[in-house]
Every structure is written in structure tokens, then in C-alpha cells.
């Protein structure tokens, strides 16, 4: 079957293209022990752009995409964030992106394989139609699933299903590790039972939280911490001005505070963080993609004893002095993933959220006319909105609300 789509190829001049291509429909496996199933037809309705798309385009320019193509193909339909319509079931759905021969997609081991729709080994959402494993077409809340059209505001919120699921997983991991890290200390301090100590330790993990970076990943992790730990002090640190939309959003909706690091030395940033908390941080989340994160946490002493460091940035090297690191009982964790339960929880939360305020649209015709120009000069340009999305099929979106 042929369809129109945007897709990546290895080409120094035109690694991202739009046009007619042949669809494939190989059987795919959701989890180890389950049968591989052929996909059912779905119609992409609303699609979001992710930084991964931009990186894949640059990889194509360098001729590095061969491992990412579906087996036997020399192209990859991109896109992994959005809403689809499933004609055979007459409903909307969110595509569970990760699958493969794995017991748990957050814990890959050497003998396991995986694929990711739109990213790695399987075609994604930026197409007029495509095929997806039927068990990986997740349900929306009942009031939206069988609606004939999806409200635009809801579509905008649901475009964050993938990154918000990552944030749920990050909170889960930090909770698990923070609990194990400190419950014995709490049990000795409070003279309480182990179960009581574990609950207290889990909550105290986030008592003083620094989130370094103000992109969607940091914002969603902050939202998860606030929802689960209402008494936590959360301080975002970034270079954006105090009057930026992102800063206003976190202050208003996450009940968090903000420190602008622009023009400050690393020592000055650290002193301001410690002054805000009246001490050190119990949890430090790095999401800025800059190596300054670990220097603030470790070299400048912002992360306190028994604190955990969640490295959510891709690219920076994290280093530390083993002497203070060991005596302060620090823990560093890093894992960027989620499971089906995380995405289902994300769908539920997002439908009643206000995250649609962060999404701006690009017209489909403008995007498909020159996808590379749109990526470089609008979607990922300096001053671009926090999130850009496109209505891929207007027949299924209610734009007037």
C-alpha cells in the first residue's frame, strides 16, 4: 500500500523528505512471550515534533541511519508523538512506541531486542496511514475514545504522552532508589517500623528538589513530583528570563520557584540554590543537556548527604570526586524509558491537564512543502515554542472549542 509521509534517508543534502512511499506491515512483538502480530491500519490525526526527530535528521545527513531503518528498507517514517484513529475499532488511540523481545522495556538486557515506532526499526506517525501492533494502540478515556472528533485542546495535551510517561517513570525510579537509600537512617532516627520508614524516606527524597533545565522533560518531572509530594520545595534553574512563558507556567501550575542562572558563575548559582533551601538539595535532576549540571551538584556542593542525582540529559559527561562522593553517600541514576502502564497513566493525567497551553501549531502544508526548512528555521530554531505540533488530518479534529 502506498501513502504520503515524511521520512528519513541517508543523504547529505536531503535527509528528510515528503512524498509517496510504500508501507510495510511486518509482524511485531509487544513483549517477550507474546506472539508477533501484524499491524492494523491507523490514521494519524495529530502529531508532535520531538528533538529526537531533529537528531535523526542530522544522523541522516551524516549517513548514520542504517541501524534505524526497518529491516529491508532504506527509509524511516518519523514521528512518535500523537493521536491516531483506528478505523476497524472506530476509536482514537495513542501508539505505545516501544516494543520487542523484552520482559520489561525499561530494563533492556544483552539478549533482548526492541523497536520504537518512528525512531528505531519501525515506521512512525507522520504518514496519512500506517500499521501498528493492535495491542499497542492504547485507549483514551471513554469520553474521548469514540468521539467522532477530538477537541484540539485534548489533542495538544495528548501529544505529550511519550515524554510525560518518561516523567512518571523517572519519579518512580527516584522514589524506589530514594526509599532504599535512606529508610534505615529514617528508621533509626524515628524509632519506627521499616514500612513507616520507607514511606517517610520516599517522601523526604524530594524534600528539596533542584530541576536543572526548563524543557518539557524537566517540567513534567516537576509536575510528577508536585502531584505526589505536595510539600516538596521545587526549584527550577535555567537561563531563561523571569518573564518567559515557561517560567510563568511552572510558577503558576507547578507551585515551583525559579532561579535564572544567566550571567552567574557556577559558584554564585550554587550559593543561591543553597540560600533558597536554607541548606542543600535532597534530589538533583539534570535535564538541561549541559555539563554544568553535575558541577553544580557535586563540585559546588549543592547535592546534600544521601542525595540522589537523576541524570536525564543526553550528552553531558558526569564526573565526581570519589572521596566526597563516597562519604556523602550519593547515588547517581540514569534511565530514560517507560512501560505501557506509565503511558496509560500519562494519558489519564494529560487529558485533564493544562499542558495544551505549551503547544503551538505549524500548518501541514507549510511543513510538508519543505520539511527540512521547517525543522531548522521554525520548529527547532532559536526562539521556537516549547512544543510544536501539526494537525495531520483535519477530519478528526474539532478546532472550534
C-alpha positions in Angstrom: 0.0 0.0 0.0 1.2 3.5 -0.8 0.8 6.6 1.3 2.2 10.1 1.7 4.6 10.6 4.5 7.7 12.4 5.8 10.7 10.1 6.1 14.4 10.0 6.8 17.1 8.7 4.4 20.8 8.8 4.4 21.5 11.8 2.2 23.9 14.7 2.9 21.7 17.3 1.3 18.1 16.0 1.8 17.9 13.5 4.7 14.3 14.4 5.4 11.7 14.2 2.6 8.0 14.3 2.0 6.3 12.2 -0.7 4.7 8.9 -1.6 6.2 5.7 -0.3 5.3 2.0 0.1 4.1 0.9 3.5 5.3 -2.3 5.1 3.5 -4.4 7.8 5.8 -7.0 9.3 4.6 -8.8 12.5 5.9 -7.1 15.6 6.1 -8.2 19.2 5.0 -6.1 22.2 6.7 -8.1 24.9 8.7 -11.3 25.3 6.4 -14.3 25.4 3.7 -12.7 23.3 3.0 -13.5 19.7 4.3 -11.2 16.9 1.2 -9.6 15.4 0.7 -7.9 12.0 -0.4 -4.3 12.4 -3.9 -2.9 12.0 -4.4 0.2 9.9 -4.5 3.5 11.7 -4.8 7.1 10.5 -2.5 9.6 12.2 -4.6 12.6 13.3 -2.3 14.9 15.3 1.5 14.7 15.5 4.1 16.4 17.7 7.7 17.1 16.9 10.4 15.8 19.3 14.1 16.6 19.5 14.8 13.0 18.5 13.3 13.8 15.1 15.8 16.6 14.7 18.7 14.4 15.8 17.7 11.7 13.3 17.7 14.3 10.5 21.2 15.2 11.4 22.2 11.5 11.5 20.8 11.1 8.0 22.9 14.0 6.8 25.9 12.1 8.2 24.8 8.8 6.6 24.4 7.1 10.0 20.7 5.9 9.8 21.2 2.3 8.6 20.7 0.8 12.1 17.5 2.8 12.5 15.7 1.7 9.2 13.1 -1.0 9.3 14.5 -4.4 8.1 14.9 -4.4 4.4 14.2 -0.7 4.0 16.3 2.4 3.3 14.0 4.9 4.9 12.2 5.5 8.2 8.8 7.3 8.6 9.4 9.5 11.5 7.1 10.7 14.4 6.4 9.0 17.7 4.1 11.5 19.5 0.5 12.0 18.7 -3.0 10.6 18.3 -4.3 8.2 15.7 -7.8 7.0 14.6 -8.3 3.2 14.3 -11.0 2.6 11.6 -11.5 -1.1 12.4 -12.4 -0.2 16.0 -13.9 3.3 15.4 -11.9 4.9 18.1 -8.9 7.2 18.8 -5.7 5.7 20.3 -2.2 6.6 21.4 0.5 4.4 20.0 2.7 2.6 22.6 6.0 3.4 21.0 8.4 0.8 22.4 8.1 -3.0 21.9 10.2 -6.0 21.2 11.6 -9.2 22.6 11.9 -7.8 26.1 10.3 -8.7 29.5 10.3 -5.0 30.6 11.2 -2.2 28.1 12.8 -0.2 31.0 15.3 -2.9 31.7 17.0 -4.0 28.5 19.5 -6.8 28.8 22.0 -8.2 26.3 19.8 -10.9 24.9 16.8 -8.7 24.3 15.8 -6.7 21.2 13.5 -3.7 20.8 11.9 -1.4 18.3 10.5 2.1 18.5 7.8 3.3 16.1 9.2 6.4 14.3 12.6 6.2 15.9 14.3 2.8 15.6 13.4 -0.1 13.3 9.7 0.7 12.8 7.8 3.4 10.8 6.1 6.1 12.8 3.2 8.6 12.7 4.0 11.3 10.0 2.0 9.4 7.3 -1.5 9.5 6.0 -1.9 5.9 7.3 0.3 3.2 8.8 0.1 -0.1 10.6 0.6 -0.7 14.3 0.5 -3.8 16.6 -3.1 -3.9 17.7 -2.1 -4.5 21.3 0.0 -1.3 21.2 -2.9 1.0 20.4 -3.7 2.4 23.8 -7.2 3.5 24.8 -8.2 7.1 25.6 -10.6 7.9 28.5 -14.1 6.8 27.5 -15.4 10.3 26.8 -12.9 10.8 24.0 -12.1 7.4 22.7 -15.2 7.0 20.5 -15.9 10.7 19.8 -16.2 11.5 16.1 -13.8 14.4 16.5 -11.2 15.1 19.2 -11.1 18.6 20.7 -8.0 20.4 19.6 -7.0 21.2 23.2 -7.1 17.5 24.1 -5.1 16.6 21.1 -2.5 19.1 22.2 -2.3 17.6 25.6 -2.0 14.1 24.4 0.9 14.9 22.2 2.9 14.8 25.4 2.0 11.1 26.2 5.5 9.9 25.4 7.6 12.4 27.4 5.1 12.5 30.3 5.3 8.7 30.5 9.1 9.2 30.8 8.5 11.6 33.7 6.2 9.1 35.5 9.0 6.5 35.2 11.6 9.0 36.4 9.5 9.7 39.5 9.0 6.0 40.1 12.8 5.3 39.8 13.7 8.2 42.1 11.1 7.1 44.6 12.4 3.5 44.6 16.0 4.5 44.9 15.4 7.2 47.4 13.4 4.9 49.6 16.1 2.2 49.6 18.8 4.8 50.1 17.5 6.3 53.3 14.9 4.1 55.0 17.4 2.6 57.5 18.5 6.1 58.6 14.9 7.2 59.0 14.0 4.1 60.9 16.9 4.7 63.4 16.0 8.4 63.7 12.3 8.0 64.1 12.3 4.7 66.1 9.6 3.4 63.7 8.8 0.3 61.7 10.5 -0.4 58.4 7.3 0.2 56.4 6.8 3.6 58.1 10.4 4.5 57.5 10.2 3.5 53.8 7.2 5.8 53.2 8.9 8.7 55.0 12.2 8.1 53.2 10.4 8.1 49.8 8.8 11.5 50.6 12.0 13.0 52.0 13.8 12.2 48.8 12.1 15.1 47.2 12.1 17.5 50.2 14.5 19.9 48.5 14.5 19.3 44.7 16.5 21.1 42.1 15.5 20.6 38.4 18.3 22.0 36.2 16.7 22.8 32.8 13.4 24.1 31.7 12.4 21.9 28.8 9.4 19.6 28.7 11.2 16.7 30.4 12.2 18.8 33.4 8.7 20.4 33.5 6.9 17.0 33.5 9.2 15.5 36.2 8.5 18.6 38.3 4.8 18.1 37.7 5.0 14.5 38.8 6.9 15.4 42.0 4.4 18.1 42.8 1.4 15.8 42.3 2.9 13.1 44.5 4.7 15.2 47.1 2.7 18.4 47.7 5.0 19.6 50.5 8.2 19.4 48.4 10.2 22.5 47.6 10.9 22.5 43.9 13.4 25.0 42.4 13.9 25.1 38.6 17.2 26.5 37.4 17.8 27.6 33.8 19.0 30.6 31.7 15.5 31.8 30.6 14.4 35.2 31.7 12.0 35.5 34.7 9.3 36.8 32.3 9.4 33.8 29.9 6.3 31.7 29.2 7.9 28.6 30.6 8.9 30.3 33.9 5.4 31.7 34.3 3.9 28.3 33.6 5.9 26.4 36.3 5.3 29.1 38.9 1.6 29.1 38.3 0.8 25.4 37.6 3.5 23.5 39.5 3.8 25.8 42.5 7.5 25.8 41.9 10.1 28.6 42.2 12.7 29.6 39.6 16.3 30.8 39.6 17.7 32.5 36.5 21.4 31.3 36.1 22.1 33.7 33.2 25.2 35.8 33.9 26.0 34.0 37.2 29.1 31.9 37.9 28.7 28.3 38.9 29.6 29.2 42.5 27.0 32.0 42.5 24.3 29.7 41.2 25.2 27.1 43.9 25.1 29.7 46.7 21.7 31.0 45.5 20.3 27.4 45.4 21.5 26.7 49.0 20.2 30.0 50.2 16.8 29.2 48.8 16.6 25.8 50.5 18.4 27.0 53.6 20.7 24.1 53.0 21.5 21.5 50.4 19.3 19.7 47.9 18.0 16.2 48.6 17.4 15.5 44.9 19.0 17.0 41.8 17.5 16.3 38.4 19.7 17.3 35.4 17.7 18.0 32.2 19.5 20.9 30.5 21.9 18.9 28.4 24.7 20.9 29.8 27.7 19.7 31.8 27.2 22.5 34.3 24.6 20.3 35.9 27.0 17.9 37.6 29.5 20.6 38.5 26.8 22.5 40.4 25.6 19.3 42.1 29.0 17.8 43.0 31.8 20.3 42.7 29.8 23.2 44.2 28.3 21.0 46.9 24.6 21.6 46.1 23.6 17.9 46.5 23.5 17.1 50.2 24.4 13.9 52.0 22.4 10.8 51.0 21.1 12.8 48.0 20.3 11.3 44.6 21.3 12.7 41.2 19.0 11.9 38.3 20.8 12.4 35.0 18.1 12.8 32.4 20.3 14.8 29.9 21.6 13.1 26.8 25.2 14.0 26.0 26.9 15.5 29.1 29.6 13.6 30.9 29.0 13.3 34.6 32.1 13.2 36.8 32.7 13.4 40.6 35.4 13.2 43.2 35.2 9.8 44.7 36.2 10.9 48.2 33.3 13.2 49.0 31.0 11.2 46.8 31.5 8.1 48.9 31.4 9.8 52.3 28.3 11.8 51.3 26.5 8.5 50.2 25.4 10.0 46.9 23.5 7.9 44.3 23.6 8.6 40.5 20.8 7.1 38.4 20.1 7.4 34.7 17.4 5.6 32.7 15.3 7.1 30.0 12.3 4.9 29.4 8.8 3.9 30.3 6.3 1.0 30.2 2.8 0.6 29.0 1.4 1.4 32.5 3.4 4.6 32.5 1.9 5.7 29.2 -1.6 4.8 30.3 -1.2 6.8 33.4 0.2 9.7 31.3 -2.9 9.6 29.0 -5.2 9.8 32.0 -3.3 12.7 33.6 -2.8 14.7 30.4 -6.5 14.7 29.4 -7.4 16.9 32.4 -4.1 19.0 32.4 -3.4 22.5 31.1 -0.3 21.4 29.0 -2.1 22.4 25.8 -1.0 25.9 26.7 2.5 25.0 25.8 1.8 23.8 22.2 1.8 25.8 19.0 0.8 24.6 15.6 2.5 24.6 12.2 0.3 24.2 9.2 0.7 20.8 7.5 1.0 22.4 4.0 3.8 24.6 5.3 5.6 21.7 6.9 5.3 19.2 4.0 6.3 21.8 1.4 9.9 21.9 2.9 10.2 19.7 6.0 13.9 20.4 6.5 13.4 24.2 6.3 10.6 23.9 8.8 12.7 21.9 11.2 15.7 24.2 11.0 14.1 27.6 10.8 10.9 27.2 12.7 10.4 24.1 14.8 13.9 23.9 16.3 15.1 27.5 15.7 16.2 29.9 18.4 13.1 31.3 20.0 10.9 28.3 18.8 7.9 27.4 21.0 8.4 24.8 23.8 6.4 22.4 21.7 5.3 22.4 18.0 2.7 20.1 16.6 0.7 19.7 13.4 -2.9 18.7 12.6 -2.2 15.9 10.2 -5.8 15.0 9.4 -8.3 17.8 10.0 -11.3 15.5 9.5 -10.8 14.1 13.0 -10.1 17.4 15.0 -12.6 19.8 16.4 -10.8 23.1 16.1 -13.5 25.4 17.4 -13.9 25.0 21.2 
